[in-house]
Amino acid sequence: MELAFETLTTNEAAVVAGVSVDDVNRTIDRRILPERLYGTTTVRTLKRDACLWIAFWFETSEWLTPNARQRVILEGSSRCPSWPELRSCKLQESRTIEVGIRDLWDEVDGRLKELQNAQQMVEENPEILSGTPVIRGTRIPVYDVANLIEEKTPMGELKELYPRLSEEQFRLASLYAKARPLRGRPKRRSLPEASRISVSKKHLREASI
């Protein structure tokens, strides 16, 4: 699969980095990231590389000081400027600590590809429900599915409501909605006709002392 998402919104970056939107905004407000990795001209946007460094900042908070983390980010973003190069980038934080980010890169890249799959799964066609985002090949609104998942609807009930959808499609629908949340007040969930229902944290480990 080709590399995706050169530039992301704050919501997309939060999904890819595995943190909250507030955490993403915090890294910008506190100038944790190099300025070339984000933009604030009209709306906030972030480069793909920024997601890795945001994940790094929060994943290593228990064993590296803020100054040490920022030194690694500045050195890494300078020495390894391309996305593929970052995977094998090894950085010397001090004489005794070498920081490798391969495992974390794999996690972030995996979420990046999942987000790409989620967006490819959804289509907006004016001839289908007046352009409402639906799961490709169906007339099922993706946000309706995501709302049910957000409400912790059991998988068995989801499959009864939408037998055409796979577990992967349910998961990607939820991911899509997190990356592209609806504006304004959330819509009430919409169920198929005649239906009734009842209402990770991974750590960076590639460091040697």
C-alpha positions in Angstrom: 0.0 0.0 0.0 1.3 3.5 -0.8 2.1 5.8 1.9 -0.9 7.8 2.9 -1.9 11.1 4.5 0.9 13.6 4.0 -1.2 16.1 6.0 -3.8 15.3 8.7 -6.4 17.1 10.7 -6.1 17.2 14.5 -8.7 14.4 14.8 -7.0 12.2 12.2 -3.6 12.8 13.9 -5.1 11.8 17.3 -6.3 8.5 15.8 -3.0 7.8 14.2 -0.9 8.8 17.2 -3.2 6.9 19.6 -3.8 9.9 21.8 -6.7 12.4 22.4 -7.3 15.5 20.3 -6.5 17.6 23.4 -3.1 15.8 23.6 -2.4 16.7 19.9 -3.3 20.4 20.5 -1.2 20.4 23.6 1.9 19.4 21.7 1.3 22.3 19.4 0.5 24.9 22.1 3.6 23.9 24.1 5.8 24.0 21.0 6.9 20.4 21.6 7.0 19.7 17.9 9.3 21.3 15.3 7.3 24.0 13.6 7.7 22.4 10.2 5.6 19.5 11.3 2.4 21.4 11.7 0.4 24.4 10.4 -1.9 26.8 12.1 -2.7 29.3 9.3 -6.5 28.7 9.1 -7.1 25.3 10.8 -4.5 23.2 12.5 -3.0 20.5 10.4 -0.1 18.1 11.0 2.4 16.2 8.9 2.4 12.5 9.0 5.8 12.5 10.9 4.2 14.5 13.7 2.0 11.6 14.7 5.1 9.5 15.4 6.6 12.1 17.6 3.4 12.8 19.4 3.1 9.1 20.2 6.7 9.1 21.3 6.2 12.1 23.6 3.4 10.5 25.6 4.6 6.9 25.4 8.0 7.8 27.0 6.7 10.2 29.6 7.4 7.8 32.5 11.1 7.2 31.7 12.4 10.3 29.9 12.3 13.8 31.1 10.5 16.5 29.0 13.8 18.0 28.0 15.2 14.6 27.0 12.1 13.8 24.9 12.2 17.1 23.1 15.9 16.6 22.3 15.1 13.2 20.8 12.3 14.7 18.7 14.4 17.6 17.4 17.3 15.3 16.6 15.2 12.6 15.0 13.1 14.9 12.9 16.3 16.5 11.6 18.4 13.4 11.0 15.5 11.2 9.6 13.3 13.6 7.6 11.3 11.0 5.6 8.7 8.6 6.8 10.5 5.4 5.7 13.8 6.6 7.2 12.2 7.2 10.6 11.6 3.4 11.1 15.3 2.7 11.4 16.2 5.9 13.0 18.3 5.4 16.2 19.1 8.3 18.4 21.6 8.8 21.2 19.9 10.6 24.1 23.1 10.5 26.2 26.3 8.5 26.4 24.5 5.6 27.9 21.0 5.7 26.4 20.2 4.9 22.8 16.6 5.3 21.7 15.1 3.3 18.8 11.6 3.9 17.6 11.0 1.0 15.2 8.3 -0.6 17.3 6.5 2.6 17.8 6.8 3.5 14.1 5.1 0.1 13.3 2.2 0.9 15.6 1.7 4.4 14.2 2.1 3.2 10.6 -0.4 0.5 11.2 -3.0 3.0 12.5 -2.3 5.2 9.5 -3.0 2.4 7.1 -6.2 1.5 9.0 -7.4 5.1 8.7 -6.7 4.9 5.0 -8.8 1.7 4.8 -11.6 3.3 6.8 -11.8 6.3 4.5 -11.6 4.1 1.4 -14.5 2.1 2.8 -16.8 5.1 3.0 -18.3 6.9 0.0 -20.4 10.0 -0.5 -22.7 9.9 -3.5 -25.4 12.5 -4.1 -27.6 9.7 -5.5 -27.3 7.7 -2.3 -29.2 9.2 0.7 -28.5 12.7 -0.6 -24.7 12.3 -0.2 -24.8 11.0 3.4 -21.5 9.1 4.0 -22.3 5.4 3.7 -20.3 2.2 3.8 -19.3 1.5 0.2 -21.6 -0.9 -1.6 -24.4 -0.3 0.8 -26.9 2.3 1.9 -25.8 2.1 5.5 -24.8 5.4 7.0 -21.4 5.1 8.6 -22.2 7.4 11.5 -25.2 5.3 12.5 -23.0 2.3 12.8 -20.4 4.3 14.7 -22.9 5.6 17.1 -24.1 2.1 18.0 -20.5 1.0 18.6 -19.9 4.1 20.7 -22.9 3.0 22.8 -21.2 -0.3 23.4 -23.7 -2.3 21.4 -22.7 -6.0 21.6 -21.2 -7.4 18.4 -24.0 -10.0 18.2 -26.6 -7.3 18.1 -24.7 -5.3 15.5 -24.5 -8.3 13.2 -28.3 -8.8 13.6 -28.9 -5.2 12.7 -26.4 -5.2 9.8 -25.8 -8.7 8.6 -24.1 -7.5 5.5 -21.2 -6.0 7.4 -18.1 -7.7 8.7 -16.4 -7.2 12.1 -13.7 -5.3 10.3 -16.2 -2.9 8.7 -17.7 -2.2 12.1 -14.3 -1.4 13.5 -13.4 0.8 10.5 -16.7 2.6 10.8 -15.9 3.6 14.4 -12.4 4.6 13.3 -13.8 6.8 10.5 -16.2 8.6 12.9 -13.4 9.4 15.3 -11.2 10.7 12.6 -14.0 12.7 11.0 -16.5 13.5 13.7 -19.8 15.1 12.8 -20.0 18.8 13.5 -22.6 20.1 16.0 -24.7 18.0 18.3 -24.5 14.3 17.7 -27.4 12.9 15.8 -29.7 10.4 17.5 -28.9 6.9 16.3 -30.9 5.5 13.5 -31.7 1.9 13.5 -32.8 -0.3 10.5 -36.6 -0.5 10.2 -38.3 -2.8 12.7 -35.2 -3.2 14.8 -34.8 -2.9 18.5 -31.7 -3.2 20.6 -30.6 -2.6 24.2 -29.0 0.0 25.0 -4.4 -0.1 24.4 -2.1 1.1 25.7 1.1 -0.1 23.9 4.5 1.0 25.1 7.7 1.8 23.5 10.2 -0.9 24.3 13.1 -0.5 21.9 15.5 1.4 24.2 18.7 0.1 25.7 20.7 1.4 28.5 
